[in-house]
Amino acid sequence: MDRSGHPMVQNPNQALRQCLGHRLLLQWHSRRHHRR
């Protein structure tokens, strides 16, 4: 595990993509809830 506490991944690009995707999902969900 690295400093941020996330499990180390052999492919850093994949981990970065997952992190960005997760953030986008959270933003998308929050926007949906706010709009209603």
MARFIMAR-394582 format. One record per atom (N, C-alpha, C, O): residue number from 1; residue in three letters; atom name; x, y, z. Coordinates in Angstrom, 1 decimal, m for minus. Layout:
<rs>
<r seq="NUM" type="ALA" atom="CA" x="X" y="Y" z="Z"/>
...
</rs>
This chain:
<rs>
<r seq="1" type="MET" atom="N" x="0.8" y="m1.2" z="0.0"/>
<r seq="1" type="MET" atom="CA" x="0.0" y="0.0" z="0.0"/>
<r seq="1" type="MET" atom="C" x="0.9" y="1.3" z="0.0"/>
<r seq="1" type="MET" atom="O" x="1.9" y="1.3" z="0.7"/>
<r seq="2" type="ASP" atom="N" x="0.5" y="2.2" z="m0.8"/>
<r seq="2" type="ASP" atom="CA" x="1.3" y="3.5" z="m0.9"/>
<r seq="2" type="ASP" atom="C" x="0.8" y="4.5" z="0.2"/>
<r seq="2" type="ASP" atom="O" x="0.0" y="4.1" z="1.1"/>
<r seq="3" type="ARG" atom="N" x="1.4" y="5.7" z="0.2"/>
<r seq="3" type="ARG" atom="CA" x="1.1" y="6.6" z="1.2"/>
<r seq="3" type="ARG" atom="C" x="m0.3" y="7.0" z="1.4"/>
<r seq="3" type="ARG" atom="O" x="m0.9" y="7.1" z="2.5"/>
<r seq="4" type="SER" atom="N" x="m1.0" y="7.1" z="0.2"/>
<r seq="4" type="SER" atom="CA" x="m2.4" y="7.5" z="0.3"/>
<r seq="4" type="SER" atom="C" x="m3.3" y="6.4" z="0.8"/>
<r seq="4" type="SER" atom="O" x="m4.5" y="6.7" z="1.1"/>
<r seq="5" type="GLY" atom="N" x="m2.8" y="5.2" z="1.0"/>
<r seq="5" type="GLY" atom="CA" x="m3.6" y="4.1" z="1.5"/>
<r seq="5" type="GLY" atom="C" x="m4.3" y="3.3" z="0.5"/>
<r seq="5" type="GLY" atom="O" x="m5.0" y="2.4" z="0.8"/>
<r seq="6" type="HIS" atom="N" x="m4.0" y="3.6" z="m0.8"/>
<r seq="6" type="HIS" atom="CA" x="m4.6" y="2.8" z="m1.8"/>
<r seq="6" type="HIS" atom="C" x="m3.7" y="1.6" z="m2.2"/>
<r seq="6" type="HIS" atom="O" x="m2.5" y="1.8" z="m2.1"/>
<r seq="7" type="PRO" atom="N" x="m4.2" y="0.5" z="m2.6"/>
<r seq="7" type="PRO" atom="CA" x="m3.4" y="m0.7" z="m2.9"/>
<r seq="7" type="PRO" atom="C" x="m2.6" y="m0.4" z="m4.2"/>
<r seq="7" type="PRO" atom="O" x="m3.1" y="0.2" z="m5.2"/>
<r seq="8" type="MET" atom="N" x="m1.3" y="m0.7" z="m4.1"/>
<r seq="8" type="MET" atom="CA" x="m0.4" y="m0.4" z="m5.2"/>
<r seq="8" type="MET" atom="C" x="m0.8" y="m1.2" z="m6.5"/>
<r seq="8" type="MET" atom="O" x="m1.1" y="m2.4" z="m6.3"/>
<r seq="9" type="VAL" atom="N" x="m0.9" y="m0.6" z="m7.6"/>
<r seq="9" type="VAL" atom="CA" x="m1.2" y="m1.3" z="m8.9"/>
<r seq="9" type="VAL" atom="C" x="0.0" y="m1.3" z="m9.8"/>
<r seq="9" type="VAL" atom="O" x="0.7" y="m0.4" z="m9.9"/>
<r seq="10" type="GLN" atom="N" x="0.2" y="m2.5" z="m10.5"/>
<r seq="10" type="GLN" atom="CA" x="1.3" y="m2.6" z="m11.4"/>
<r seq="10" type="GLN" atom="C" x="1.3" y="m1.5" z="m12.5"/>
<r seq="10" type="GLN" atom="O" x="2.3" y="m1.0" z="m12.9"/>
<r seq="11" type="ASN" atom="N" x="0.1" y="m1.2" z="m12.9"/>
<r seq="11" type="ASN" atom="CA" x="m0.1" y="m0.2" z="m14.0"/>
<r seq="11" type="ASN" atom="C" x="m0.6" y="1.1" z="m13.4"/>
<r seq="11" type="ASN" atom="O" x="m1.8" y="1.3" z="m13.1"/>
<r seq="12" type="PRO" atom="N" x="0.3" y="2.1" z="m13.2"/>
<r seq="12" type="PRO" atom="CA" x="m0.1" y="3.4" z="m12.5"/>
<r seq="12" type="PRO" atom="C" x="m1.2" y="4.1" z="m13.4"/>
<r seq="12" type="PRO" atom="O" x="m2.1" y="4.8" z="m12.8"/>
<r seq="13" type="ASN" atom="N" x="m1.1" y="4.0" z="m14.7"/>
<r seq="13" type="ASN" atom="CA" x="m2.1" y="4.7" z="m15.5"/>
<r seq="13" type="ASN" atom="C" x="m3.5" y="4.2" z="m15.3"/>
<r seq="13" type="ASN" atom="O" x="m4.4" y="4.9" z="m15.2"/>
<r seq="14" type="GLN" atom="N" x="m3.6" y="2.8" z="m15.1"/>
<r seq="14" type="GLN" atom="CA" x="m4.9" y="2.2" z="m14.8"/>
<r seq="14" type="GLN" atom="C" x="m5.4" y="2.8" z="m13.5"/>
<r seq="14" type="GLN" atom="O" x="m6.6" y="3.1" z="m13.4"/>
<r seq="15" type="ALA" atom="N" x="m4.6" y="2.9" z="m12.4"/>
<r seq="15" type="ALA" atom="CA" x="m5.0" y="3.4" z="m11.1"/>
<r seq="15" type="ALA" atom="C" x="m5.5" y="4.8" z="m11.3"/>
<r seq="15" type="ALA" atom="O" x="m6.5" y="5.2" z="m10.7"/>
<r seq="16" type="LEU" atom="N" x="m4.7" y="5.6" z="m12.0"/>
<r seq="16" type="LEU" atom="CA" x="m5.1" y="7.0" z="m12.2"/>
<r seq="16" type="LEU" atom="C" x="m6.5" y="7.1" z="m12.9"/>
<r seq="16" type="LEU" atom="O" x="m7.3" y="7.9" z="m12.5"/>
<r seq="17" type="ARG" atom="N" x="m6.6" y="6.2" z="m13.9"/>
<r seq="17" type="ARG" atom="CA" x="m7.9" y="6.3" z="m14.7"/>
<r seq="17" type="ARG" atom="C" x="m9.1" y="5.9" z="m13.7"/>
<r seq="17" type="ARG" atom="O" x="m10.1" y="6.5" z="m13.8"/>
<r seq="18" type="GLN" atom="N" x="m8.8" y="4.9" z="m12.9"/>
<r seq="18" type="GLN" atom="CA" x="m9.9" y="4.5" z="m12.0"/>
<r seq="18" type="GLN" atom="C" x="m10.2" y="5.6" z="m11.0"/>
<r seq="18" type="GLN" atom="O" x="m11.4" y="5.9" z="m10.7"/>
<r seq="19" type="CYS" atom="N" x="m9.2" y="6.3" z="m10.5"/>
<r seq="19" type="CYS" atom="CA" x="m9.4" y="7.4" z="m9.5"/>
<r seq="19" type="CYS" atom="C" x="m10.2" y="8.5" z="m10.2"/>
<r seq="19" type="CYS" atom="O" x="m11.2" y="9.0" z="m9.6"/>
<r seq="20" type="LEU" atom="N" x="m9.8" y="8.9" z="m11.4"/>
<r seq="20" type="LEU" atom="CA" x="m10.5" y="9.9" z="m12.1"/>
<r seq="20" type="LEU" atom="C" x="m11.9" y="9.5" z="m12.4"/>
<r seq="20" type="LEU" atom="O" x="m12.8" y="10.3" z="m12.2"/>
<r seq="21" type="GLY" atom="N" x="m12.1" y="8.3" z="m12.8"/>
<r seq="21" type="GLY" atom="CA" x="m13.4" y="7.8" z="m13.1"/>
<r seq="21" type="GLY" atom="C" x="m14.3" y="7.8" z="m11.9"/>
<r seq="21" type="GLY" atom="O" x="m15.5" y="8.2" z="m12.0"/>
<r seq="22" type="HIS" atom="N" x="m13.8" y="7.5" z="m10.8"/>
<r seq="22" type="HIS" atom="CA" x="m14.5" y="7.5" z="m9.5"/>
<r seq="22" type="HIS" atom="C" x="m15.0" y="8.9" z="m9.2"/>
<r seq="22" type="HIS" atom="O" x="m16.1" y="9.1" z="m8.8"/>
<r seq="23" type="ARG" atom="N" x="m14.0" y="9.8" z="m9.3"/>
<r seq="23" type="ARG" atom="CA" x="m14.3" y="11.2" z="m9.0"/>
<r seq="23" type="ARG" atom="C" x="m15.4" y="11.8" z="m9.9"/>
<r seq="23" type="ARG" atom="O" x="m16.4" y="12.4" z="m9.5"/>
<r seq="24" type="LEU" atom="N" x="m15.3" y="11.4" z="m11.2"/>
<r seq="24" type="LEU" atom="CA" x="m16.3" y="11.9" z="m12.2"/>
<r seq="24" type="LEU" atom="C" x="m17.7" y="11.3" z="m11.8"/>
<r seq="24" type="LEU" atom="O" x="m18.7" y="12.0" z="m11.9"/>
<r seq="25" type="LEU" atom="N" x="m17.7" y="10.0" z="m11.4"/>
<r seq="25" type="LEU" atom="CA" x="m18.9" y="9.4" z="m11.0"/>
<r seq="25" type="LEU" atom="C" x="m19.5" y="10.1" z="m9.9"/>
<r seq="25" type="LEU" atom="O" x="m20.7" y="10.4" z="m9.9"/>
<r seq="26" type="LEU" atom="N" x="m18.7" y="10.4" z="m8.9"/>
<r seq="26" type="LEU" atom="CA" x="m19.2" y="11.1" z="m7.7"/>
<r seq="26" type="LEU" atom="C" x="m19.8" y="12.5" z="m8.1"/>
<r seq="26" type="LEU" atom="O" x="m20.9" y="12.9" z="m7.6"/>
<r seq="27" type="GLN" atom="N" x="m19.1" y="13.2" z="m8.9"/>
<r seq="27" type="GLN" atom="CA" x="m19.6" y="14.5" z="m9.4"/>
<r seq="27" type="GLN" atom="C" x="m20.9" y="14.4" z="m10.1"/>
<r seq="27" type="GLN" atom="O" x="m21.8" y="15.2" z="m9.9"/>
<r seq="28" type="TRP" atom="N" x="m20.9" y="13.4" z="m11.0"/>
<r seq="28" type="TRP" atom="CA" x="m22.1" y="13.2" z="m11.8"/>
<r seq="28" type="TRP" atom="C" x="m23.3" y="12.9" z="m10.9"/>
<r seq="28" type="TRP" atom="O" x="m24.4" y="13.4" z="m11.1"/>
<r seq="29" type="HIS" atom="N" x="m23.1" y="12.0" z="m9.9"/>
<r seq="29" type="HIS" atom="CA" x="m24.2" y="11.7" z="m9.0"/>
<r seq="29" type="HIS" atom="C" x="m24.6" y="12.9" z="m8.2"/>
<r seq="29" type="HIS" atom="O" x="m25.8" y="13.1" z="m8.0"/>
<r seq="30" type="SER" atom="N" x="m23.7" y="13.6" z="m7.7"/>
<r seq="30" type="SER" atom="CA" x="m24.0" y="14.8" z="m6.9"/>
<r seq="30" type="SER" atom="C" x="m24.8" y="15.8" z="m7.7"/>
<r seq="30" type="SER" atom="O" x="m25.8" y="16.4" z="m7.3"/>
<r seq="31" type="ARG" atom="N" x="m24.4" y="16.0" z="m9.0"/>
<r seq="31" type="ARG" atom="CA" x="m25.1" y="16.9" z="m9.9"/>
<r seq="31" type="ARG" atom="C" x="m26.6" y="16.4" z="m10.1"/>
<r seq="31" type="ARG" atom="O" x="m27.5" y="17.2" z="m10.0"/>
<r seq="32" type="ARG" atom="N" x="m26.7" y="15.1" z="m10.3"/>
<r seq="32" type="ARG" atom="CA" x="m28.1" y="14.6" z="m10.5"/>
<r seq="32" type="ARG" atom="C" x="m28.9" y="14.9" z="m9.3"/>
<r seq="32" type="ARG" atom="O" x="m30.1" y="15.3" z="m9.4"/>
<r seq="33" type="HIS" atom="N" x="m28.4" y="14.6" z="m8.1"/>
<r seq="33" type="HIS" atom="CA" x="m29.1" y="14.8" z="m6.9"/>
<r seq="33" type="HIS" atom="C" x="m29.5" y="16.3" z="m6.7"/>
<r seq="33" type="HIS" atom="O" x="m30.6" y="16.6" z="m6.2"/>
<r seq="34" type="HIS" atom="N" x="m28.5" y="17.2" z="m7.0"/>
<r seq="34" type="HIS" atom="CA" x="m28.8" y="18.6" z="m6.8"/>
<r seq="34" type="HIS" atom="C" x="m29.9" y="19.1" z="m7.8"/>
<r seq="34" type="HIS" atom="O" x="m30.7" y="19.9" z="m7.4"/>
<r seq="35" type="ARG" atom="N" x="m29.8" y="18.6" z="m9.0"/>
<r seq="35" type="ARG" atom="CA" x="m30.8" y="19.1" z="m10.0"/>
<r seq="35" type="ARG" atom="C" x="m32.2" y="18.6" z="m9.7"/>
<r seq="35" type="ARG" atom="O" x="m33.1" y="19.5" z="m9.5"/>
<r seq="36" type="ARG" atom="N" x="m32.4" y="17.3" z="m9.5"/>
<r seq="36" type="ARG" atom="CA" x="m33.7" y="16.7" z="m9.3"/>
<r seq="36" type="ARG" atom="C" x="m34.6" y="17.1" z="m10.4"/>
<r seq="36" type="ARG" atom="O" x="m35.8" y="16.7" z="m10.4"/>
</rs>
